[in-house]
Amino acid sequence: MTSADRRVCEGPRHSCLGCDAPLPPPFLDLGRTPLANGYVPAERLDGVEETFPLTVSHCTRCQLVQLTHLVSPKQLFGHYLYFSSYSETFLGHSRAMADALVEALGLGPSSRVLEIASNDGYLLQYFQTRGVAVLGVEPAANVAAHARARGIPTLGRFFGLEAVPEVLETFGAADLVVGNNVLAHVPEINDFLEAVRRCLRPAGAVVFEFPWVRDMLERIEFDTIYHEHVFYLSLTAVRGLAARAGLEVFDASVEAVHGGSLRVWLQHPGVRPVRPDVEAILEAEDATGCALPARYAHFRDDVSALRRALATLLRDLKSGGHRLAAYGAPAKGSTLLNYVGIGRETLDFVADRSPHKQRHYMPGVRVPIVPPSRLLEAMPAYVLLLTWNFADEILAQQAEYRQRGGRFIIPVPSPRVI
């Protein structure tokens, strides 16, 4: 355990969670916001939501981009309303991912796959259908119970050093440890990767997918910043973190999912040769200035400009007599609405497919979340697409709304009407 991990706590931080170096002042301040997945039920509308500073800094020593104010993981993930299986695009991505990993690693009936933050079993189900033994680890009790009801063996707990004995006793070491959109969520990042190493067989592989900080900067995806996302990761930073835990990056690829992600492969050092793609991605990060403080200052200015442009567009449409709504109630939507200042004075409702979010209200701005059928019933003239990372899927699903004259607004990297 590093000194950085020993001192992880809630509240403000002044040293890097990876290397313990002093952090420079935040390059971006999105204000005080509620928890992005803290959807408000109707019976609590009169209550006061707790808010937290949402500020981001860039460690110039190890290149780890990170929040400077932490919220307890138990508060963030104890009860969770995000279920991965409600996006057809993400399910298709997950099926293809499972098939690719089975083929690349030669997984079969004697193999074991451990998924960290396995959610509702959206990924492990595809390994099961290939006859591979699986175990998920999922801290949200309600989501873990849903996965078990679907026949996915799932431990309902946080993954870390304390979980290693239970994993090894109940399941054994894994040929593949996989984690989609989890590496960025873990404040105790060094301990977490050490726990991963201990659960990995000598010839095994670890595969993480996470949003890529380069694409966040280039595409002005500021709404991917919220309290669950402690880190905004580059391959440069992950390679350093892996080495600190006794692991080696041996492959990497760029994936289109979630607005631009990296898939990174780790192993015990020397098991396989390091592929050329690793160096190519590291060079791409250098070429776009991911190590330069000036690049993050430029991003801050881009975010401010986007905020002004979106607020102006929505204000002009509203003052022109148009009815407005939003589609999708993702965590990123909470960041966008709260930072730009878009609430019930602008939006009639937010439509979302997940029944777990319907009959709730968006955190902070208190816009009601309703089924997608409301779009055709109410026919707002314009719909702000908060789930812009699934734009193709949603535009196809809402073909009738568009045929009737409804139009979507995609907010990033600059607001545009389609």
Secondary structure, 3 states (H helix, E strand, C coil): CCHHHHCCCCEECCECCCCCCECCCCCEEEEEECCCCCCEEHHHCCCCCCCEEEEEEECCCCCCEEECEECCHHHHHCCCCCCHHHCHHHHHHHHHHHHHHHHHHCCCCCCEEEEECCCCCCCHHHHHCCCCEEEEECCCHHHHHHHHHCCCCEECCCCCHHHHHHHHHHCCCEEEEEEECCHHHCCCHHHHHHHHHHCEEEEEEEEEEEEEHHHHHHCCCHHHCCCCCCEEECHHHHHHHHHHCCCEEEEEEEECHHHCEEEEEEECCCCCCCCHHHHHHHHHHHHCCCCCHHHHHHHHHHHHHHHHHHHHHHHHHHHCCCCEEEECCCHHHHHHHHHHCCCCCCCCCEECCCCCCCCEECCCCCCEEECCHHHHHHCCCEEEECCHHHHHHHHHHCHHHHHCCCEEEECCCCCEEC
